[in-house]
Amino acid sequence: MKTIFAAMKTIFAAIVLYTSSNCIASDPLPSWNDGTARDAIIDFVECSTKDGCINYIDPQDRIAVFDNDGTLWSEQPVYFQLMFAIDRVKEMAKEHPEWKSEQPFQAVLENDMEELKTSGKEGLMKIMAVTHAGMSTDEFAEIVHNWITTAKHPQKNMLYKDMVYQPMLELLDYLREHEFKTYIFSGGGIEFMRVFAEEVYGIPPEQVIGSSIVTKYELQDGVPVLIRQPKIDFIDDKEGKPISINKFLGKRPVAAFGNSDGDLQMLQWTTVGKGSRFGLIVHHTDGDREWAYDRESAIGRLDKAFTEAKAKGWTIVDMKQDWKTIYPEK
């Protein structure tokens, strides 16, 4: 009798373990609340990868493109790459005493963000030129790596690389589990993002495309190097995104994910293709756990793309309502 009872307990435990494991496995997006956004994602992925479904997509065509700033990680109060440049100016200032009275560097050194804003695009380009150029690509990658592994956000007191969105990390994994190839197409610097994209997002460097500056081939003591020049090569933003997608991929994606007007053209171009298509906008609505902003924001403005998303039926993620958590738990 005891033997039978013990056997029954073992079978019951196995059933519980199997059921529990199966439930966990059946939830591909555990950090997402139940709702239309989560349902839309799952419906698209499940049907487009299921043989016999009317919206089935061949594996070689399963390409998903993502913006970075504001879509995969935070972007307030300014883009994180600008924070990198600001930190670089402060670090380099000891070698440039003239910056104490020269704008826009003076504004950076005095932490005067309002004055820095008045310098406009010209001032920003000056900062980017001195902090991003005049070195080899390997030297730049090392500088970025040292910064991304140590620098902390001034308000959140978190490492910038930890300020990635847990729900989006789950989405990336979910897509790749279904044989989607995931790419980043961002207005951020290509060589800046490539330093950490694989570690943080699981996206290898060759699948990261961004804005770039001119590089020049040189021989230094007989060793070939690529030297970064203080000149813009390509801006991967707005209409530049579909152009670069076509240039580097040679085919139209089937899914696009963004958060701002800078992603509008990428979403437009992706979603008008033949067959099953998916467009998603991340709407920043959580002023407590992150930031709340959209149509009037100077950073990550979501105005025209918000209107078009509603008109064309793209999925809109309400961060406050749709996400159980924002950042990964450490």
N, C-alpha and C positions, 0 to 999 in steps of 0.2 A: 504493500500500500504506500509506504514511504517512497519507494522507488518511483511509483506512478505519479505521486504528488510532486516529487522533485522534477520529474520529466515535464509535467504540466507547467511548473513554474518556469522552467527553461524555455519552453515553447512560448509561453506568455511574454517573457522578457524579450525574446527574439522578435515577437510581433510588435511589441511596443517600440523597440529599437528601430525596426524597419519602418514603422509608421512615422516615427519621429524624424528619421533621416529622410524619408520620402517627402515629408512636409517641408523640411528645410530646403531640400533640393528643388522643390516646386516653386519656391519663392526666389526669383532671380533678382529682384529689386527690393531687398529688405528695408532699405532706408527711405523708401517711397511710401506715402500714404495711399490708401485706396482712393481712386478717383479717375476722372477722364484722361488725365495726362498719362498716368501709369498704364491704364487700359489701352490707350492708343499706341503706346510703345510696344507693349506685349502683343497686341493684335497684329501690328505691322511685322514684327520680327517673326512671330510664330507662323503666320500665313506665308510670308515671303520666303520661308525656308522649308516649307512642308510640301513634299511632292504631291501634285494633284490640285493644290490650291490655285485659284484663278490668278492670284497675285504672286505666284512663285517667281523667285529671282535666281538665276544661275549663279553658283558660287563665285565664278570669275567676275561677275558684275556687282557683287555685294561690296560696295564702296561707300563708306560713311565719312563725312568731313566735319570737323569741329573747329570753331573759333576757340581761342585760348582765354584771353582776358575777359572775365565776366561770364564765361561759359563753363570753363573747367576750373578756374580759380578766381579769387576775388580781384577787384580792380580799383578799390577806393582807398584813400581819398584821391590818389593818382595811380596811373599804371605802374606796376611794380618795376618795370624796366627803367622808368624814370627815377624811381627811388634808388635803384642801383646806380644810375648816373649821378644822382645827387650825392650819394655816399662816396662815389669815386672822386667828385670834385673836392669834397672835404678832405679826403685822403691825399690828394695831389696838391692841395693848397700850399703846403709847406715849401714846395718847389716853385710856386708862383705867387710871390708876395703882391704882385700887381693886381691880383684878383680881389683884394680887399676893397679896391675902389673902382672896379670894373664890372659893369653889368653884362650878363646876368649872374656872373659868379658871385658878386657881392651879395645879391639876394639869397643865393644858396647858402653862403657862409653865415649869413645873419638869420637863416630860417624864416625869411620873409617871403612866404608863398604868394601873397598878393602881388608883390612887386615882381616876382618871377613870372606870374601870369601875364603881366603887362608887357613882358619882353616878347610874347607871342611866338610864332613859329621860328622866327629868326633867332631868338634867344635860345630856344630849345635845340635848334640845329647846332649852335655854338657849343652847347653843353655836350651834345651827343658826339660832336666831332672830336673834342679833346678827351672824352672818356671811352670812346669806342674804337678809335683809330690810332694809327701810328705804332702798331704792334703786330706780331704775327697772329695767325688764327689760333695756334696752340697756346700762346701767351694769353690771349683773350679768354679762351675756354677755361684756363686755370684760374683767372681772376674771377670769372663768373661762378665757377665751382666753389671757390673759397667764400664768395659772398652768399650764395644760395644756401650753403650749409651752416652759416653763422648769423646772417642778418635777420633782425626781427622787425615785425610791423610796429610802427610807432603807437598805434592805438590798441591793437589786439595783443601785443607782446607775444606773438607767435612767429615761428620761422615762416618765411614766405612760402617755402615749399610745402608747409603743412596746411596752408590755407587753400587747399584744393577741396572740391566738393565731393563728399562721400557718395551722394546719389549718382553723380556723373561717373565716378570711378566704377561703380556697379554697372552702369549703363555700358561703359566701354567694355568691361569684361563680358557682359551679356551678349553684346554684338559679336565679339570675337569668338565666343563659344559657339556661335551660329555661323561661323566662317565669314564674317564681315571683316574687311580690312579697314582699319581706322587711321585717319590722317588728321593732322592739324594744319589749318590754313589761317594764319593770324597776321594782324598788322604788326605784331611784335617782331623783334629781330630774330632771324632764323638761327644764327649761331648762338644767341642768348638762350633760346628755348631748347635747342638740341643738347645742351649740357645736362639738363635735368629731365627731359621729357620721358626717356625710357624708364628711369628710376621711379618717377612720380606717376606717370600715366600708363606705362607699359607700351609706349609708342616709340619705335626705334628712330634714330636720327634721320634716316632716309625717308621717313614718312612725316617729317615735320617741315613745313614750308612757311616762310615768313618774309618780312621786309629785309632787304639786304643792302649793304654798302659795297662799293667797288673794292676788289682785292687785286693785288699786283704780285706776280711771280718774281722772286729775286733769288739770287745765290748769295748766301752770307757765309763767308769762309768755306766756300765750296758746298755748302748745304742748302738745298732748295727749301724755300719757305714762301708762304703766302702772307703778304703784308696788307693789313686793312687800311684803306684810304679814307680821308674825310670827305667822301662824296657819295651821295645816295645812288644806288643802282636801281632798286625797284621797291615800290610801296605796295605791300600785299594787303590792301584794304579796299572796301567798297567794290567798285567795278574791277579793281585789280585782282580780287579773289577768283572769280570765274576765269579770268585770263590766265592766272597762274595754275589753276586746276587743269585747264585745257593744256597748258604748256608742259606741266610736269607729269600729269597722269594720262593724258591723251584720251580720256573718256569721261562721260558725265557721271557724277555720283548718283546714288539712289536715295541718300539721306543726308541732310545737312542740319547742323545744330549751331545756333548762335544766340546772341542776347541783345544786339544793338543795331542801329542803322548801318553800321559798318559791315554788317553781315547780310544786309538786305539782298544785294545782287547775287551773293552765293546761294541764298535760299531760293530766290526767283529762278535762277538758272538750273538748279538741281531739281526743283519740283515740277518743271514743265516738260521734263523728259518723258519718254514712252514708258509704259508699264507702271508698276507700283512705285510710289514716291512718298517720301516722308520729310516734313520740315518741322523743326521745333525751335521755339524761342524760350529762353530762360528769363523770366520776369522777376526782377529784384524787388520783392515786396516785404522783406523781413527786416525792419529797422532795429529789432532787438538782437537777433542772432547774427545778422550781417548788416546790410544797408538797404534802405528803400529808396529807389530812384527810377525814373524812366524818361518822360518827354522833355523835361527841363534840365536834365543833368548835363554838365559840361564833359563828364567822363562817362562813357558807355551810354550815350543817349539812345533811348528807345522810343522813337516817335513814329516815323514813316513805316518802319518794319512792324511796329505794334498794330497799326491800322491795317496794314496789308495782311498780317497774320490772321486777324479776325475775319477779314473779307475772304481770304482764300482757304480758310479752314486748317491752317497750320496749328500744331499743338502748342499751347501756351502753358508753360510751367509756372505756377504761382508758388514761389519758394516758401512762403509762410504756410500755405495750405497743403502743398504737395510733398514737402520734404520733412521727414521725421527728425533729421539731423542735418547740419550744414557741413561741418568739417569732420574728418576721421577722428575717432577717439584714440588718444595716445596713452 
